[in-house]
């Protein structure tokens, strides 16, 4: 055997088993990488679903907020209308109170005038009796 063949045989005996071992390890690493990549894809899909859910929830919250603001504005307008009506009623009540007060004063005057008139009539009756006698 020549030197070249001896060196080739020694290299084959030393390097080839190491290469086979490295190939096996590389295969295992590739398998693990594939598994990790699959898990990362699964996480990415989950995160995309969560992100979409959050976007939907945000949209719903915005719609609800807009609807609530509209309802609050409508209720505020109704409250303002009721307050205006109450104010009108208060003015009317005040006017009626003034009218009732004026009527009470008129009734008091009429009672006083009635008492004076009754006194005049009584005195007139006394005078008529004196004149008739």
DSSP file (Angstrom, degrees, kcal/mol; ACC not computed):
  #  RESIDUE AA STRUCTURE BP1 BP2  ACC     N-H-->O    O-->H-N    N-H-->O    O-->H-N    TCO  KAPPA ALPHA  PHI   PSI    X-CA   Y-CA   Z-CA
    1    1 A X              0   0    0      0, 0.0     2,-0.1     0, 0.0     0, 0.0   0.000 360.0 360.0 360.0 142.8    0.0    0.0    0.0
    2    2 A X     >  -     0   0    0      1,-0.1     4,-2.2     4,-0.0     5,-0.2  -0.367 360.0-106.8 -90.3 170.7    1.2    3.4   -0.8
    3    3 A X  H  > S+     0   0    0      1,-0.2     4,-2.7     2,-0.2     5,-0.2   0.893 118.0  54.2 -62.4 -41.1    1.5    6.4    1.3
    4    4 A X  H  > S+     0   0    0      1,-0.2     4,-2.4     2,-0.2    -1,-0.2   0.927 110.3  45.7 -62.0 -46.0   -1.4    8.1   -0.3
    5    5 A X  H  > S+     0   0    0      2,-0.2     4,-2.5     1,-0.2    -1,-0.2   0.844 111.6  52.9 -68.0 -33.9   -3.7    5.2    0.3
    6    6 A X  H  X S+     0   0    0     -4,-2.2     4,-2.5     2,-0.2    -2,-0.2   0.931 111.3  45.6 -67.2 -44.9   -2.5    4.8    3.9
    7    7 A X  H  X S+     0   0    0     -4,-2.7     4,-2.8     2,-0.2     5,-0.2   0.911 113.6  50.1 -64.1 -42.2   -3.3    8.5    4.6
    8    8 A X  H  X S+     0   0    0     -4,-2.4     4,-2.5    -5,-0.2    -2,-0.2   0.913 111.9  47.7 -61.7 -43.5   -6.6    8.2    2.9
    9    9 A X  H  X S+     0   0    0     -4,-2.5     4,-2.6     2,-0.2    -2,-0.2   0.905 112.4  48.6 -65.6 -41.4   -7.5    5.1    4.9
   10   10 A X  H  X S+     0   0    0     -4,-2.5     4,-2.3     2,-0.2     5,-0.3   0.925 112.8  48.5 -64.1 -44.2   -6.4    6.8    8.1
   11   11 A X  H  X>S+     0   0    0     -4,-2.8     4,-3.5     2,-0.2     5,-0.7   0.909 111.9  49.1 -62.1 -42.4   -8.5    9.9    7.3
   12   12 A X  I  X>S+     0   0    0     -4,-2.5     4,-1.1     1,-0.2     5,-0.5   0.923 112.2  48.5 -62.8 -42.5  -11.4    7.7    6.4
   13   13 A X  I  <5S+     0   0    0     -4,-2.6     4,-0.3    -5,-0.2    -2,-0.2   0.855 123.4  31.9 -67.4 -33.9  -11.1    5.8    9.7
   14   14 A X  I  X5S+     0   0    0     -4,-2.3     4,-0.8    -5,-0.2    -2,-0.2   0.894 127.1  34.9 -89.2 -45.2  -10.8    9.0   11.8
   15   15 A X  I  X5S+     0   0    0     -4,-3.5     4,-2.8    -5,-0.3     5,-0.2   0.894 108.4  60.4 -83.9 -42.2  -12.9   11.6    9.9
   16   16 A X  I  X<S+     0   0    0     -4,-1.1     4,-2.4    -5,-0.7     5,-0.2   0.904 105.5  47.5 -60.5 -44.2  -15.8    9.5    8.5
   17   17 A X  H  ><S+     0   0    0     -5,-0.5     4,-2.2    -4,-0.3    -1,-0.2   0.915 113.9  48.8 -62.6 -38.2  -17.1    8.3   11.9
   18   18 A X  H  X S+     0   0    0     -4,-0.8     4,-2.6     2,-0.2    -2,-0.2   0.897 110.6  51.0 -66.1 -39.0  -16.9   11.9   13.2
   19   19 A X  H  X S+     0   0    0     -4,-2.8     4,-2.6     2,-0.2    -2,-0.2   0.896 109.5  50.3 -64.1 -40.7  -18.8   13.1   10.1
   20   20 A X  H  X S+     0   0    0     -4,-2.4     4,-2.2    -5,-0.2    -2,-0.2   0.903 111.1  49.0 -63.8 -40.9  -21.5   10.5   10.7
   21   21 A X  H  X S+     0   0    0     -4,-2.2     4,-2.4     2,-0.2    -2,-0.2   0.932 112.0  48.5 -63.2 -45.1  -21.8   11.6   14.3
   22   22 A X  H  X S+     0   0    0     -4,-2.6     4,-3.0     1,-0.2    -2,-0.2   0.898 109.4  52.8 -62.5 -40.9  -22.0   15.2   13.2
   23   23 A X  H  X S+     0   0    0     -4,-2.6     4,-2.4     2,-0.2    -1,-0.2   0.920 109.7  48.8 -60.6 -43.3  -24.7   14.4   10.6
   24   24 A X  H  X S+     0   0    0     -4,-2.2     4,-2.0     2,-0.2    -2,-0.2   0.919 113.2  46.8 -62.0 -43.6  -26.7   12.6   13.3
   25   25 A X  H  X S+     0   0    0     -4,-2.4     4,-2.7     2,-0.2    -2,-0.2   0.902 111.3  51.3 -65.6 -40.6  -26.4   15.6   15.6
   26   26 A X  H  X S+     0   0    0     -4,-3.0     4,-2.8     1,-0.2    -1,-0.2   0.899 108.4  52.8 -62.4 -40.1  -27.3   18.0   12.8
   27   27 A X  H  X S+     0   0    0     -4,-2.4     4,-2.3     2,-0.2    -1,-0.2   0.909 110.3  47.4 -60.4 -42.5  -30.4   15.9   12.0
   28   28 A X  H  X S+     0   0    0     -4,-2.0     4,-2.7     2,-0.2    -2,-0.2   0.913 112.0  49.8 -65.4 -42.0  -31.4   16.2   15.7
   29   29 A X  H  X S+     0   0    0     -4,-2.7     4,-2.9     2,-0.2    -2,-0.2   0.915 110.8  50.1 -63.0 -42.2  -30.8   19.9   15.7
   30   30 A X  H  X S+     0   0    0     -4,-2.8     4,-2.4     2,-0.2    -1,-0.2   0.909 110.6  49.9 -61.5 -41.9  -32.9   20.2   12.5
   31   31 A X  H  X S+     0   0    0     -4,-2.3     4,-2.1     2,-0.2    -2,-0.2   0.924 112.7  46.3 -62.8 -44.4  -35.7   18.2   14.1
   32   32 A X  H  X S+     0   0    0     -4,-2.7     4,-2.8     1,-0.2    -2,-0.2   0.903 111.5  52.0 -65.2 -41.1  -35.6   20.4   17.2
   33   33 A X  H  X S+     0   0    0     -4,-2.9     4,-3.0     2,-0.2    -2,-0.2   0.900 108.2  51.4 -62.1 -40.1  -35.5   23.6   15.0
   34   34 A X  H  X S+     0   0    0     -4,-2.4     4,-2.2     2,-0.2    -1,-0.2   0.918 111.1  47.9 -62.0 -43.4  -38.5   22.3   13.1
   35   35 A X  H  X S+     0   0    0     -4,-2.1     4,-2.3     2,-0.2    -2,-0.2   0.921 113.4  47.4 -63.5 -44.2  -40.4   21.8   16.4
   36   36 A X  H  X S+     0   0    0     -4,-2.8     4,-2.7     1,-0.2    -2,-0.2   0.921 111.5  50.7 -64.1 -43.7  -39.4   25.2   17.7
   37   37 A X  H  X S+     0   0    0     -4,-3.0     4,-2.3     1,-0.2    -1,-0.2   0.891 110.0  50.5 -61.2 -39.2  -40.4   26.9   14.4
   38   38 A X  H  X S+     0   0    0     -4,-2.2     4,-2.4     2,-0.2    -1,-0.2   0.921 111.0  48.1 -64.3 -43.7  -43.8   25.1   14.6
   39   39 A X  H  X S+     0   0    0     -4,-2.3     4,-2.7     2,-0.2    -2,-0.2   0.901 110.9  51.3 -63.8 -40.3  -44.3   26.3   18.2
   40   40 A X  H  X S+     0   0    0     -4,-2.7     4,-2.7     2,-0.2    -1,-0.2   0.906 109.6  49.9 -63.5 -40.3  -43.4   29.8   17.2
   41   41 A X  H  X S+     0   0    0     -4,-2.3     4,-2.5     2,-0.2    -2,-0.2   0.903 110.3  50.8 -62.9 -40.9  -45.9   29.6   14.3
   42   42 A X  H  X S+     0   0    0     -4,-2.4     4,-2.4     2,-0.2    -2,-0.2   0.929 111.8  46.8 -61.9 -44.9  -48.5   28.4   16.8
   43   43 A X  H  X S+     0   0    0     -4,-2.7     4,-3.2     2,-0.2     5,-0.2   0.911 110.9  52.5 -62.7 -41.9  -47.7   31.3   19.2
   44   44 A X  H  X S+     0   0    0     -4,-2.7     4,-2.5     1,-0.2    -2,-0.2   0.918 110.0  48.6 -60.2 -43.3  -47.8   33.8   16.2
   45   45 A X  H  X S+     0   0    0     -4,-2.5     4,-2.2     2,-0.2    -1,-0.2   0.914 112.7  48.2 -62.9 -42.8  -51.3   32.4   15.3
   46   46 A X  H  X S+     0   0    0     -4,-2.4     4,-2.8     2,-0.2    -2,-0.2   0.931 111.9  48.9 -63.3 -44.8  -52.5   32.8   18.8
   47   47 A X  H  X S+     0   0    0     -4,-3.2     4,-3.0     1,-0.2    -2,-0.2   0.884 110.2  51.5 -63.5 -37.9  -51.1   36.3   19.1
   48   48 A X  H  X S+     0   0    0     -4,-2.5     4,-2.5    -5,-0.2    -1,-0.2   0.909 111.1  48.0 -64.0 -40.9  -52.8   37.3   15.8
   49   49 A X  H  X S+     0   0    0     -4,-2.2     4,-2.4     2,-0.2    -2,-0.2   0.917 113.6  47.0 -65.2 -42.8  -56.1   35.9   17.1
   50   50 A X  H  X S+     0   0    0     -4,-2.8     4,-2.7     2,-0.2    -2,-0.2   0.926 112.1  50.8 -63.7 -43.7  -55.7   37.8   20.4
   51   51 A X  H  X S+     0   0    0     -4,-3.0     4,-2.3     1,-0.2    -2,-0.2   0.916 111.0  48.0 -60.3 -44.0  -54.7   40.9   18.5
   52   52 A X  H  X S+     0   0    0     -4,-2.5     4,-2.6     2,-0.2    -1,-0.2   0.896 110.9  51.6 -63.7 -40.2  -57.8   40.6   16.3
   53   53 A X  H  X S+     0   0    0     -4,-2.4     4,-2.7     2,-0.2    -2,-0.2   0.922 110.2  48.8 -62.1 -43.7  -59.9   40.0   19.4
   54   54 A X  H  X S+     0   0    0     -4,-2.7     4,-2.6     2,-0.2    -2,-0.2   0.884 110.3  51.2 -64.8 -38.4  -58.5   43.2   21.0
   55   55 A X  H  X S+     0   0    0     -4,-2.3     4,-2.3     2,-0.2    -1,-0.2   0.931 111.7  47.6 -63.2 -44.7  -59.2   45.2   17.8
   56   56 A X  H  X S+     0   0    0     -4,-2.6     4,-2.5     2,-0.2    -2,-0.2   0.916 112.6  48.9 -61.7 -43.7  -62.8   43.9   17.8
   57   57 A X  H  X S+     0   0    0     -4,-2.7     4,-2.8     1,-0.2    -2,-0.2   0.903 110.2  51.2 -64.1 -40.6  -63.2   44.8   21.5
   58   58 A X  H  X S+     0   0    0     -4,-2.6     4,-2.5     2,-0.2    -1,-0.2   0.909 110.7  48.8 -62.1 -42.3  -61.8   48.2   21.0
   59   59 A X  H  X S+     0   0    0     -4,-2.3     4,-2.5     2,-0.2    -2,-0.2   0.921 112.2  48.3 -63.5 -44.1  -64.2   48.8   18.1
   60   60 A X  H  X S+     0   0    0     -4,-2.5     4,-2.9     2,-0.2    -2,-0.2   0.903 110.8  51.0 -63.6 -40.7  -67.1   47.6   20.2
   61   61 A X  H  X S+     0   0    0     -4,-2.8     4,-3.0     2,-0.2    -2,-0.2   0.922 110.6  49.1 -62.5 -43.3  -66.0   49.9   23.1
   62   62 A X  H  X S+     0   0    0     -4,-2.5     4,-2.5     2,-0.2    -2,-0.2   0.913 112.5  47.7 -62.3 -42.3  -65.8   52.8   20.7
   63   63 A X  H  X S+     0   0    0     -4,-2.5     4,-2.6     2,-0.2    -2,-0.2   0.922 113.8  47.4 -63.7 -43.4  -69.3   52.1   19.4
   64   64 A X  H  X S+     0   0    0     -4,-2.9     4,-3.0     2,-0.2    -2,-0.2   0.916 111.6  50.5 -64.4 -43.0  -70.7   51.7   22.9
   65   65 A X  H  X S+     0   0    0     -4,-3.0     4,-2.6     2,-0.2    -1,-0.2   0.925 111.6  48.0 -60.9 -44.4  -69.0   54.9   24.0
   66   66 A X  H  X S+     0   0    0     -4,-2.5     4,-2.2     2,-0.2    -2,-0.2   0.918 113.2  48.0 -62.1 -43.6  -70.5   56.7   21.0
   67   67 A X  H  X S+     0   0    0     -4,-2.6     4,-2.6     2,-0.2    -2,-0.2   0.911 112.0  49.3 -64.1 -42.3  -73.9   55.3   21.7
   68   68 A X  H  X S+     0   0    0     -4,-3.0     4,-2.9     2,-0.2    -2,-0.2   0.905 109.9  51.0 -64.5 -41.0  -73.7   56.1   25.4
   69   69 A X  H  X S+     0   0    0     -4,-2.6     4,-2.5     2,-0.2    -1,-0.2   0.913 110.8  49.5 -62.1 -42.0  -72.7   59.7   24.6
   70   70 A X  H  X S+     0   0    0     -4,-2.2     4,-2.3     2,-0.2    -2,-0.2   0.930 112.4  47.1 -62.1 -45.7  -75.6   60.0   22.2
   71   71 A X  H  X S+     0   0    0     -4,-2.6     4,-2.8     2,-0.2    -2,-0.2   0.906 111.8  50.5 -62.8 -41.7  -78.0   58.7   24.9
   72   72 A X  H  X S+     0   0    0     -4,-2.9     4,-2.8     1,-0.2    -1,-0.2   0.919 110.3  50.0 -62.5 -42.8  -76.6   61.0   27.5
   73   73 A X  H  X S+     0   0    0     -4,-2.5     4,-2.2     2,-0.2    -1,-0.2   0.907 111.6  48.6 -61.9 -41.2  -77.0   63.9   25.2
   74   74 A X  H  X S+     0   0    0     -4,-2.3     4,-2.3     2,-0.2    -2,-0.2   0.925 113.0  47.1 -64.7 -43.7  -80.6   62.9   24.5
   75   75 A X  H  X S+     0   0    0     -4,-2.8     4,-2.8     1,-0.2    -2,-0.2   0.893 110.6  52.6 -65.8 -38.3  -81.4   62.5   28.2
   76   76 A X  H  X S+     0   0    0     -4,-2.8     4,-2.6     2,-0.2    -1,-0.2   0.907 109.0  49.9 -62.3 -41.4  -79.7   65.9   28.9
   77   77 A X  H  X S+     0   0    0     -4,-2.2     4,-2.3     2,-0.2    -2,-0.2   0.916 111.8  48.2 -63.3 -42.1  -81.9   67.5   26.3
   78   78 A X  H  X S+     0   0    0     -4,-2.3     4,-2.7     2,-0.2    -2,-0.2   0.916 111.4  49.9 -63.7 -42.2  -85.0   65.9   27.9
   79   79 A X  H  X S+     0   0    0     -4,-2.8     4,-2.7     1,-0.2    -2,-0.2   0.913 110.0  51.0 -62.4 -41.6  -83.9   67.1   31.3
   80   80 A X  H  X S+     0   0    0     -4,-2.6     4,-2.2     2,-0.2    -1,-0.2   0.902 110.3  49.6 -62.7 -40.3  -83.4   70.6   30.0
   81   81 A X  H  X S+     0   0    0     -4,-2.3     4,-2.4     2,-0.2    -2,-0.2   0.928 112.0  47.8 -63.2 -44.4  -86.9   70.5   28.5
   82   82 A X  H  X S+     0   0    0     -4,-2.7     4,-2.8     1,-0.2    -2,-0.2   0.897 110.3  52.1 -64.1 -39.3  -88.4   69.3   31.8
   83   83 A X  H  X S+     0   0    0     -4,-2.7     4,-2.6     2,-0.2    -1,-0.2   0.901 109.4  50.1 -63.1 -40.3  -86.4   72.0   33.7
   84   84 A X  H  X S+     0   0    0     -4,-2.2     4,-2.4     2,-0.2    -2,-0.2   0.915 111.6  48.2 -64.0 -42.3  -87.9   74.6   31.3
   85   85 A X  H  X S+     0   0    0     -4,-2.4     4,-2.6     2,-0.2    -2,-0.2   0.913 111.0  50.5 -63.2 -42.0  -91.4   73.3   31.8
   86   86 A X  H  X S+     0   0    0     -4,-2.8     4,-2.6     1,-0.2    -2,-0.2   0.918 109.8  50.7 -62.2 -42.6  -90.8   73.3   35.6
   87   87 A X  H  X S+     0   0    0     -4,-2.6     4,-2.2     2,-0.2    -1,-0.2   0.911 110.5  49.4 -61.0 -41.8  -89.6   76.9   35.4
   88   88 A X  H  X S+     0   0    0     -4,-2.4     4,-2.4     1,-0.2    -2,-0.2   0.913 111.4  49.0 -62.3 -42.2  -92.8   77.8   33.4
   89   89 A X  H  X S+     0   0    0     -4,-2.6     4,-2.7     1,-0.2    -2,-0.2   0.886 108.8  53.1 -65.3 -38.1  -94.9   76.1   36.0
   90   90 A X  H  X S+     0   0    0     -4,-2.6     4,-2.6     2,-0.2    -1,-0.2   0.906 109.2  49.1 -63.3 -41.2  -93.2   77.9   38.8
   91   91 A X  H  X S+     0   0    0     -4,-2.2     4,-2.5     2,-0.2    -2,-0.2   0.926 112.2  48.4 -62.9 -44.2  -93.9   81.2   37.1
   92   92 A X  H  X S+     0   0    0     -4,-2.4     4,-2.7     2,-0.2    -2,-0.2   0.900 111.2  50.1 -63.1 -40.4  -97.5   80.3   36.6
   93   93 A X  H  X S+     0   0    0     -4,-2.7     4,-2.7     2,-0.2    -1,-0.2   0.917 110.2  50.4 -64.2 -42.5  -97.7   79.2   40.3
   94   94 A X  H  X S+     0   0    0     -4,-2.6     4,-2.2     2,-0.2    -2,-0.2   0.918 111.4  48.6 -60.6 -42.8  -96.2   82.5   41.3
   95   95 A X  H  X S+     0   0    0     -4,-2.5     4,-2.3     1,-0.2    -2,-0.2   0.921 112.6  47.7 -62.9 -43.6  -98.7   84.4   39.2
   96   96 A X  H  X S+     0   0    0     -4,-2.7     4,-2.9     2,-0.2    -2,-0.2   0.884 109.1  54.1 -65.4 -37.5 -101.6   82.4   40.7
   97   97 A X  H  X S+     0   0    0     -4,-2.7     4,-2.4     2,-0.2    -1,-0.2   0.916 109.1  48.5 -61.5 -42.7 -100.3   83.0   44.2
   98   98 A X  H  X S+     0   0    0     -4,-2.2     4,-2.3     2,-0.2    -2,-0.2   0.913 112.4  48.7 -62.8 -42.7 -100.3   86.8   43.5
   99   99 A X  H  X S+     0   0    0     -4,-2.3     4,-2.4     2,-0.2    -2,-0.2   0.913 111.5  48.9 -64.3 -42.5 -103.9   86.5   42.1
  100  100 A X  H  X S+     0   0    0     -4,-2.9     4,-2.5     2,-0.2    -2,-0.2   0.907 110.6  51.2 -64.2 -40.5 -105.0   84.5   45.2
  101  101 A X  H  X S+     0   0    0     -4,-2.4     4,-2.1     2,-0.2    -1,-0.2   0.914 110.4  48.7 -61.7 -42.8 -103.4   87.1   47.5
  102  102 A X  H  X S+     0   0    0     -4,-2.3     4,-2.2     1,-0.2    -2,-0.2   0.898 111.4  50.2 -64.0 -39.6 -105.2   89.9   45.6
  103  103 A X  H  X S+     0   0    0     -4,-2.4     4,-2.8     2,-0.2    -2,-0.2   0.892 108.2  52.6 -65.4 -39.4 -108.5   88.0   45.9
  104  104 A X  H  X S+     0   0    0     -4,-2.5     4,-2.4     1,-0.2    -1,-0.2   0.912 110.0  48.6 -62.0 -42.3 -108.0   87.4   49.6
  105  105 A X  H  X S+     0   0    0     -4,-2.1     4,-2.4     2,-0.2    -2,-0.2   0.907 111.5  49.7 -64.3 -40.9 -107.4   91.2   50.0
  106  106 A X  H  X S+     0   0    0     -4,-2.2     4,-2.7     2,-0.2    -2,-0.2   0.910 110.6  49.7 -63.6 -42.1 -110.6   91.9   48.0
  107  107 A X  H  X S+     0   0    0     -4,-2.8     4,-2.6     2,-0.2    -2,-0.2   0.908 110.2  50.8 -63.2 -41.3 -112.6   89.4   50.2
  108  108 A X  H  X S+     0   0    0     -4,-2.4     4,-2.3     2,-0.2    -2,-0.2   0.911 111.4  48.0 -62.4 -42.2 -111.2   91.1   53.3
  109  109 A X  H  X S+     0   0    0     -4,-2.4     4,-3.2     2,-0.2    -2,-0.2   0.906 111.0  51.1 -63.3 -41.1 -112.3   94.5   52.0
  110  110 A X  H  X S+     0   0    0     -4,-2.7     4,-2.8     2,-0.2    -2,-0.2   0.903 109.8  49.6 -64.5 -39.8 -115.7   93.1   51.1
  111  111 A X  H  X S+     0   0    0     -4,-2.6     4,-2.4     2,-0.2    -1,-0.2   0.918 112.9  47.2 -63.7 -42.0 -116.1   91.7   54.6
  112  112 A X  H  X S+     0   0    0     -4,-2.3     4,-2.4     2,-0.2    -2,-0.2   0.930 114.0  47.1 -64.5 -44.6 -115.1   95.1   56.0
  113  113 A X  H  X S+     0   0    0     -4,-3.2     4,-2.8     1,-0.2    -2,-0.2   0.881 111.2  52.5 -64.0 -37.1 -117.5   96.9   53.7
  114  114 A X  H  X S+     0   0    0     -4,-2.8     4,-2.5    -5,-0.2    -1,-0.2   0.895 109.2  49.0 -64.8 -39.8 -120.2   94.4   54.6
  115  115 A X  H  X S+     0   0    0     -4,-2.4     4,-2.1     2,-0.2    -2,-0.2   0.906 113.1  47.1 -66.3 -41.0 -119.6   95.1   58.3
  116  116 A X  H  X S+     0   0    0     -4,-2.4     4,-2.5     2,-0.2    -2,-0.2   0.925 113.0  49.0 -64.7 -43.9 -119.8   98.8   57.7
  117  117 A X  H  X S+     0   0    0     -4,-2.8     4,-2.6     1,-0.2    -2,-0.2   0.894 110.4  50.6 -63.2 -40.3 -123.0   98.4   55.6
  118  118 A X  H  X S+     0   0    0     -4,-2.5     4,-2.5     2,-0.2    -1,-0.2   0.892 110.9  49.5 -64.4 -39.1 -124.6   96.2   58.3
  119  119 A X  H  X S+     0   0    0     -4,-2.1     4,-2.5     2,-0.2    -2,-0.2   0.912 111.5  48.7 -65.9 -41.8 -123.7   98.9   60.9
  120  120 A X  H  X S+     0   0    0     -4,-2.5     4,-2.5     2,-0.2    -2,-0.2   0.926 112.2  48.7 -62.7 -44.3 -125.3  101.6   58.7
  121  121 A X  H  X S+     0   0    0     -4,-2.6     4,-2.2     2,-0.2    -2,-0.2   0.900 110.6  50.6 -64.6 -40.6 -128.4   99.5   58.1
  122  122 A X  H  X S+     0   0    0     -4,-2.5     4,-2.1     2,-0.2    -1,-0.2   0.933 112.5  46.7 -62.4 -45.1 -128.7   98.8   61.8
  123  123 A X  H  X S+     0   0    0     -4,-2.5     4,-2.4     1,-0.2    -2,-0.2   0.886 111.0  52.3 -64.3 -37.6 -128.4  102.6   62.6
  124  124 A X  H  X S+     0   0    0     -4,-2.5     4,-2.4     2,-0.2    -1,-0.2   0.885 108.3  51.0 -64.0 -38.0 -130.9  103.4   59.9
  125  125 A X  H  X S+     0   0    0     -4,-2.2     4,-2.1     2,-0.2    -2,-0.2   0.898 109.5  50.4 -66.8 -39.2 -133.3  100.9   61.4
  126  126 A X  H  X S+     0   0    0     -4,-2.1     4,-2.0     1,-0.2    -2,-0.2   0.920 111.7  48.0 -63.7 -43.0 -132.9  102.6   64.8
  127  127 A X  H  X S+     0   0    0     -4,-2.4     4,-2.6     1,-0.2    -2,-0.2   0.882 109.1  53.1 -65.4 -38.5 -133.6  106.0   63.2
  128  128 A X  H  X S+     0   0    0     -4,-2.4     4,-2.4     1,-0.2    -1,-0.2   0.901 108.6  50.4 -63.6 -39.6 -136.6  104.7   61.4
  129  129 A X  H  X S+     0   0    0     -4,-2.1     4,-1.1     2,-0.2    -1,-0.2   0.904 111.5  47.9 -65.0 -40.0 -138.0  103.4   64.7
  130  130 A X  H  < S+     0   0    0     -4,-2.0    -2,-0.2     2,-0.2    -1,-0.2   0.894 113.4  47.6 -68.4 -39.3 -137.4  106.7   66.4
  131  131 A X  H  < S+     0   0    0     -4,-2.6    -2,-0.2     1,-0.2    -1,-0.2   0.885 111.7  50.6 -69.8 -38.3 -139.0  108.6   63.5
  132  132 A X  H  <        0   0    0     -4,-2.4    -1,-0.2     1,-0.2    -2,-0.2   0.712 360.0 360.0 -72.6 -21.3 -142.0  106.2   63.5
  133  133 A X     <        0   0    0     -4,-1.1    -1,-0.2    -5,-0.2    -2,-0.2   0.469 360.0 360.0 -88.8 360.0 -142.5  106.6   67.2
